[in-house]
């Protein structure tokens, strides 16, 4: 199973529980790295009804970065919490077949 690590940059405050606190109009980005040299697919998801698409979000073509554009995006609501997940899928990983690793970040 590939190890997935996340890095956050931009306008945020890291809380003691590991979540990041932002203002609804803050600009921030999440970058993920996947610990495999095999062919992989990376993607972002959220269980909430939140479209991780333009105009509020931009994802890199490789799927390893997700940028929230802040003001004008209007996707994040003040006082709500969001769980953003980065997953890395490696198909045909030997005897294991397809394996998926993931990492999550809570945004408040």
Buried (B, 14 or more C-beta within 10 A) or exposed (E): EBEBEBEBEBEBEEEEEEBBEBBBBBBBBBBBBBEBEEEBBBBBBBEEEBEBEEEBBBBBEEBBBBBBBBEEBEBBEEEEEBBBBBBBBBEEBEEEEEBBBBBBBBBB
